[in-house]
Amino acid sequence: MAGSTIKTVHDIFQSMESGPAAASSSATAQAWLQHHSRSLGLFIDGKFVRPADRQSCSLTDSKGVNVCSTACAVEEDVSQCASSAVNSYKAWSSLSCYQRAKVLLRLVSVLGQHGQCVSELCELCDAACSPSALVRLLQYYSGWAQLRDTLITDWTPLGVVAVVVSDDCSLYSLMLKVLPALAMGNSVIVVPGRSSAPPALLLAQLFTGAGLPAGALNVLTGSDLSLGAKVAQNSSISYVTYSGNKQDGVTLCTATAGMGVPVSISPYIGASCPFIIFESADIDSAVDGVMEAVFKRKREVHWVLCVQESVLDSVVARLRLRMAGMKCVSLHSDGARLLVDVAVQDAQHQGAMLVQSCAAPPSGAQYPPTVLCRAAPSSPFVVSPPPGPLLPLMTFRSNTEAVTLGNHSPHGQAASIWTEDLTLALETAKSLSVGSVWVNSHSVSDPCLPVSGHKDSGTCTDGGQEGLYQFLRPSSSSPPLPRSSPISMDYSKFGTAASPAIIPEDCDAASAPKSYLQFVAGKACKSVSGCSVAVQSPGGGSVLAYCPDGGRKDVRNAVEAAAKVQPGWMKKTPSARAQSLHSLAKGLEAKRRDIAASINTQTGLSMDEADQEVELSINRLSDWAAYCDKVQGGTPPLPQSGSALSLPEALGVVGVVLPDRNPLLSMVTLLGAAIANGNAVVMVPSQKYPLPALAFIQVLQSSDLPAGLVNVITGSRDQLTAALANHSVIRAIWYWGSAEGCQYLQHTCSSPLKTLRLTCQKEAGGTDWTQCRPSLLEEMWRNAVQWKSVWIPTA
C-alpha cells in the first residue's frame, strides 16, 4: 500500500535490524513489578499482605538500579502465617495422592505460560533459574505425589515445613526443597534470601492461582536470616531445612538450638570442589570444562584444579591460550578485592606461578581471571578460597595421590573427573568423599538423583526418592523432640559435673560387687581415669556392680581405633558384613542365659521378659544381616543422554548414646544399623541400665568383627556426649537423653557439621523397640548412610 512503513523480509536482512518485541519477557516482568508498585508484601494464606507499619528491604540489580522492595516480617506475621499453614495442611494432606499430583501437574502448564516472566525476574534479581529446570522439578515431584502411598508405605507427612535460604542461594535450590515437601503432603513456609524473594513471591502467587490450596505455600521476607529463627520458634513448625552458605547455616543451627525442632542444612555455597584431570583425559575438552565452570558462569562453589604431572605443561599452555584476552571480572566490593590481593600475594610467597588473562588494575572492585599454578594443598586460598576469579592448581603423580588431594578439603559437595578410562573414573569416584561426581562433565543436575553433601557440606539429602524422607516420618512414631523454649545453659560447662559414687577401681574388698570392663579397640579394659561408678539396683538401694567411669580420653582412644578400621570394614562386600552379623547373632544365642540374667538384675523384669528381649535382639541382628545386600542404590533414568549411579555410602564413625528403654534390644538395633552399612561405632550405654550392654561385650569379644569397629564406653552420659560432640572425626551422633543434651548437640555440632538424630528421652514412652515395623528399620538404615551420585555422560 502507498505510504506503508512495513518492511519486507529483504529489507530487514539488508539492514539487519531487530524485529519488534512488543510482548517481550522484560515487559512482562516489569509489568508485574509495576502492578505491585515495586513494593512486594508478604504472601500469606493465598494472597499478598502488606501491613502499613512494616519496614522494607530494597533490592538492586547488578548495575545498582533499584528492582523492588520487600516487606520485613515480624512475629505477628509469623504467627498469622503459621496458623494459615496449619489449616492448609489439614486440607492439603487429606487430599488423595492423585489429587495432589493433579495440582502439581497443573502448575507445569501455568509455569509454561508465565515462564518468560519468571526467567526475566530471576535475571533482574540475580537468582538465575531456567523455567525448563522448574518444569522438570514439577514433573518429577508430581510423579512422586502420585506414588507416595504406593511406593512409600507406612510414612506420613511432617506437617508444616519451613524452608530457609541465604541471600546467595539460587531459586532452583530453594524449589528443590519446596516441591518435594509439597508433594509429600506438607504445607510450606518459605523464608527466601534477598535475591530469591521476588521470584519466590511470584511463584507462590502463580501456584495458588493454579489450584494449590491457600496457605499451602506461604512466603515471608525479611532483612536477614534472623527471620528463619523466628519462624522456627513457632510451635506449629515441624521441621526446618536450610540451603545456602555455611556461615548462615551455622547461625541458624545455633539460634534454633533447644527449640525442639529438627534442623537440617545444605551449605553448598562456597564449598571447595576438586576438578581432576588425569593424563588419560581429552585435554582440550577438560580445559574447555575448566573455562566454563570457573570463569564463564556464576559460581556457587570454588573449584580447585588437580592435574597429573605428566600433562601439566599441556594443560597450562591451553589455559594460557584460552584465557588470552579475557576481561577483568567484577567483584562484589572493594573488600573482596582486598581478600583476592592477599590470597595472590600469599600464593606468590609460597612459590606459585600466576597465569592471568591481563594485568590486574591497581585498584577497584575488579580482577582478571587468574590461575595459581603449583599451589600447596594446605594453603589458605586452597582450603577456603576468597571470592573472585581465582583457580588454584595442584599437581599429583598417581591415582591414589589424586584421591588424597580431592579429599583434602573439609567440604564434600562435588567433584569433576576427566579421563577416558572408565574404570579409573569409577574407582576415583567411589574413593572421593563427595556427594556428586561428574565424569567428563561438571555442574549437571536433575531431581531424579540425590544431592547429599558429605563432611562439612550438609546434613540432609535433596533430590531423588532419598530426598523425600526428610519430609516424612514413620506413621506410628511421634516427633522425637518436644517443642519448648531454649534452656538457659553454659555450653562450656555441659558434661563437666562429677559422676556420683565414684570409687577407685583397685578396691578389692571381698564383699565388693562385680566390677565390669568397657570395650575399646577390641579389648576389655578399665577407663583411663582408673575410676568406677556404682550401678544401683532398680529400687535404688543396693549396689549391683561397678562399671568404668569413662571420659574424654577414652572417647579419643575409641574414635582413633574406629577411624583406623572403618575404611577397611566399609570396603568389605555386603555378604561379608552379613556373615559377621549372623555370627554376632549366634554368639548372642550362646550367651543368652547370662545376658537375660543381667537384664533381669538391672531392670527388674522377670526372667521370661528378659529372655524375650534377648530373643528379639537375636532376630534384630539377623534382620540387619539380611539388609546388608538388599538395598544398594540404583541407576535412575535420566532425561538426557548418559548414565548415572545412585550409591549409599557409610557415614564413617558414628557416636551412639543409648536409651534407657530396652537396653539390650535398642543397643543391637542401633549397632546393627550402623555396622551393616559400613560404619564404625562408639556406643555409650544407658547410664541408668548399663549392665546388659556390658554383658554384651562377651559376645563382641568372641565375634569376628574387626578390633575397634564397635566400642562401648560407660560413664556420665553428659560428659561422654560432650566428648563425642567435640571430636572432629565423629560424623554423626544418635542421641537419647535429656533436653539439655539435645540442645547442647544442636548448638555444638554445627561446626564441624555432624548429622544428628536426637530424641528427648522421657520416663515413659518413646521408641517402641519391640515392634519390628518396616518403617522403623528403614528409618534406621537411612540414618546410617549418605548418598553419592555419579554422572557418566555419553556423546
Secondary structure, 3 states (H helix, E strand, C coil): CCCCCCCCHHHHHHHCCCCCCCCCHHHHHHHHHHHCCCEECEEECCEEECCCCCCEEEEECCCCCEEEEEECCCHHHHHHHHHHHHHHHHHHHHCCHHHHHHHHHHHHHHHHHCHHHHHHHHHHCCCCCCHHHHHHHHHHHHHHHHHHHHHCCCEEECCEEEEEECCCCCHHHHHHHHHHHHHCCCEEEEECCCCCHHHHHHHHHHHHHCCCCCCCEEECCCCCCHHHHHHHHCCCEEEEEEEEEHHHHHHHHHHHCCCCCCEEEEEEECCEEEEEECCCCCHHHHHHHHHHHHHCCCCCCEEEEEEEHHHHHHHHHHHHHHHCCCCCEECCCHHHHHHHHHHHHHHHHCCCEEEECCCCCCCCCEECCEEEECCCCCCHHHHCCCCCCEEEEEEECCHHHHHHHHCCCCEECEEEEECCCHHHHHHHHHHCCCCEEEECCCCCCCCCCCEECEECCCCCEECCCHHHHHHEEECCCCCCCCCCCCCCCCHHHCCCCCCCCEEECCCCCCCCCEECCEEECCEEECCCCCEEEEEECCCCCCEEEEEECCCHHHHHHHHHHHHHHHHHHHHCCHHHHHHHHHHHHHHHHHCHHHHHHHHHHHHCCCHHHHHHHHHHHHHHHHHHHHHCCCCCCECCCCCCCCEEEEEEEECCEEEEECCCCCHHHHHHHHHHHHHHCCCEEEEECCCCCCHHHHHHHHHHHHCCCCCCCEEECCCCHHHHHHHHHCCCCEEEEEEEECHHHHHHHHHHCECCECEEEEEECCCCCCCCCCCCCHHHHHHHHHHCEEEEEEEECCC
